[in-house]
Amino acid sequence: MADTTIKISDEIRDRIRALAEERGLSARAYVERLVSSVPTEDERAERTAKAIAYVRAHFGTDLGPDDLAAGEEWRQAIVARRIGSRR
């Protein structure tokens, strides 16, 4: 395992520690879990391609460019927390 140093504010360091402690993790384990849970653009593109192939194979329908654009807009709205927020 490699050691890496990053510069962050004291506030963020303290927040990482508090969030990790709430979950019974070390700060290192928490950051590793958090970062590993976010897909890269390549991983997201691969997942999207697999999902489109699944829909085409199992639902007997095709997704056109407008469908894919609408899906991407929906995903971006979720990421931006404009929709789907927890209440």
C-alpha positions as CSV (number, residue, x, y, z in Angstrom):
1,M,0.0,0.0,0.0
2,A,1.4,3.4,-0.9
3,D,1.3,6.4,1.3
4,T,0.1,9.6,-0.3
5,T,-0.1,13.1,1.2
6,I,-2.7,15.6,0.1
7,K,-3.2,19.2,1.3
8,I,-6.7,19.9,2.5
9,S,-8.2,22.4,4.9
10,D,-8.4,21.7,8.6
11,E,-12.2,21.8,8.3
12,I,-12.3,19.1,5.6
13,R,-9.8,16.9,7.5
14,D,-11.9,17.2,10.6
15,R,-15.1,16.4,8.6
16,I,-13.4,13.3,7.1
17,R,-12.4,12.1,10.6
18,A,-16.0,12.7,11.9
19,L,-17.6,10.9,9.0
20,A,-15.2,8.0,9.3
21,E,-15.8,7.7,13.0
22,E,-19.5,7.7,12.6
23,R,-19.1,4.7,10.3
24,G,-16.6,2.9,12.5
25,L,-13.8,3.4,10.0
26,S,-10.4,5.0,9.9
27,A,-10.0,8.2,7.9
28,R,-8.0,6.2,5.3
29,A,-10.6,3.4,5.0
30,Y,-13.4,6.0,4.7
31,V,-11.6,7.9,1.9
32,E,-10.8,4.6,0.1
33,R,-14.4,3.5,0.3
34,L,-15.7,6.9,-0.8
35,V,-13.3,7.2,-3.8
36,S,-13.7,3.6,-4.9
37,S,-17.5,4.0,-5.0
38,V,-17.4,6.8,-7.6
39,P,-17.1,5.5,-11.2
40,T,-14.7,7.0,-13.6
41,E,-16.0,8.4,-16.9
42,D,-14.8,5.2,-18.7
43,E,-16.5,3.0,-16.1
44,R,-19.7,5.0,-16.4
45,A,-19.6,4.7,-20.2
46,E,-19.1,1.0,-19.9
47,R,-22.1,0.7,-17.5
48,T,-24.2,2.8,-19.9
49,A,-23.3,0.6,-22.9
50,K,-24.2,-2.5,-20.9
51,A,-27.5,-1.1,-19.8
52,I,-28.4,-0.1,-23.3
53,A,-27.5,-3.5,-24.6
54,Y,-29.6,-5.1,-21.9
55,V,-32.7,-2.9,-22.7
56,R,-32.3,-3.8,-26.4
57,A,-32.0,-7.5,-25.7
58,H,-34.7,-7.9,-23.1
59,F,-37.3,-5.3,-23.8
60,G,-37.6,-5.5,-27.5
61,T,-37.1,-1.8,-27.9
62,D,-34.3,0.4,-29.2
63,L,-33.1,3.6,-27.6
64,G,-32.7,6.4,-30.0
65,P,-30.5,9.5,-29.7
66,D,-33.3,11.4,-28.1
67,D,-33.9,8.7,-25.5
68,L,-30.2,8.6,-24.6
69,A,-30.0,12.4,-24.4
70,A,-33.0,12.5,-22.1
71,G,-31.5,9.8,-19.9
72,E,-28.2,11.7,-19.7
73,E,-30.1,14.9,-18.7
74,W,-31.9,13.0,-16.0
75,R,-28.6,11.6,-14.7
76,Q,-27.1,15.0,-14.6
77,A,-30.1,16.4,-12.7
78,I,-29.7,13.6,-10.1
79,V,-26.0,14.3,-9.8
80,A,-26.7,18.1,-9.4
81,R,-29.4,17.2,-6.8
82,R,-32.1,19.0,-8.8
83,I,-34.2,15.8,-8.5
84,G,-34.2,12.7,-6.4
85,S,-33.1,14.4,-3.1
86,R,-33.7,12.5,0.1
87,R,-36.2,14.0,2.4
